[in-house]
Amino acid sequence: MTTYALLRELRGVWCRCGTKKITRNTFCNKCYWSLPEPMRRALYRHIGEGYEEAYAAAAELLDQAARHASP
């Protein structure tokens, strides 16, 4: 994901799961709290200092969980 796309997502009000989220939060509360603690902590890194990798790992885990939850 490009830096521009990450910034646009952070500024947005929709989580990747389709639920409303708070602007400047990466995910909605449900998605955020479903992540393991080290992954949640990593999302506080700055863009260019590890945020991109933290986001990619968290998004992949959330996508896997969504795929397993689908009928």
C-alpha positions as CSV (number, residue, x, y, z in Angstrom):
1,M,0.0,0.0,0.0
2,T,1.4,3.4,-0.9
3,T,2.0,6.2,1.7
4,Y,-0.8,8.2,0.1
5,A,-3.3,5.3,0.4
6,L,-2.3,4.8,4.1
7,L,-2.8,8.5,4.8
8,R,-6.1,8.5,3.0
9,E,-7.3,5.4,5.0
10,L,-6.1,7.0,8.3
11,R,-8.1,10.2,7.5
12,G,-11.2,8.2,6.5
13,V,-14.1,7.2,8.7
14,W,-14.6,3.6,7.4
15,C,-12.7,0.6,8.6
16,R,-11.7,-2.1,6.1
17,C,-14.4,-4.3,7.6
18,G,-17.1,-1.7,6.6
19,T,-17.7,-0.4,10.1
20,K,-17.4,3.3,11.0
21,K,-14.1,4.2,12.7
22,I,-12.6,7.3,14.2
23,T,-10.5,9.5,11.9
24,R,-6.7,9.0,12.5
25,N,-7.4,5.4,13.8
26,T,-6.2,2.6,11.7
27,F,-9.2,0.3,12.4
28,C,-12.5,0.3,14.2
29,N,-12.5,-0.7,17.8
30,K,-13.6,-4.2,17.2
31,C,-10.9,-4.9,14.6
32,Y,-8.2,-3.1,16.7
33,W,-9.0,-5.1,19.9
34,S,-9.1,-8.4,18.0
35,L,-5.4,-8.0,17.2
36,P,-2.7,-9.4,19.5
37,E,-1.2,-6.8,21.8
38,P,2.2,-6.6,20.0
39,M,0.5,-6.0,16.7
40,R,-1.7,-3.2,18.3
41,R,1.4,-1.6,19.7
42,A,3.2,-1.7,16.3
43,L,0.4,0.4,14.8
44,Y,1.6,3.4,16.7
45,R,4.8,3.5,14.7
46,H,5.1,6.5,12.3
47,I,4.8,6.2,8.6
48,G,8.3,5.6,7.3
49,E,9.4,4.1,10.6
50,G,7.6,0.7,10.5
51,Y,3.9,1.6,10.3
52,E,3.6,0.2,6.8
53,E,4.8,-3.2,7.9
54,A,2.6,-3.1,11.0
55,Y,-0.4,-2.2,8.9
56,A,0.3,-4.9,6.4
57,A,0.6,-7.6,9.1
58,A,-2.5,-6.5,10.9
59,A,-4.6,-6.2,7.7
60,E,-3.5,-9.7,6.7
61,L,-4.5,-11.2,10.0
62,L,-7.9,-9.4,9.9
63,D,-8.5,-10.6,6.3
64,Q,-7.7,-14.2,7.3
65,A,-10.1,-14.0,10.2
66,A,-12.8,-12.6,7.9
67,R,-12.2,-15.4,5.4
68,H,-12.6,-18.0,8.1
69,A,-15.7,-16.4,9.5
70,S,-17.5,-16.3,6.2
71,P,-19.8,-19.2,5.4
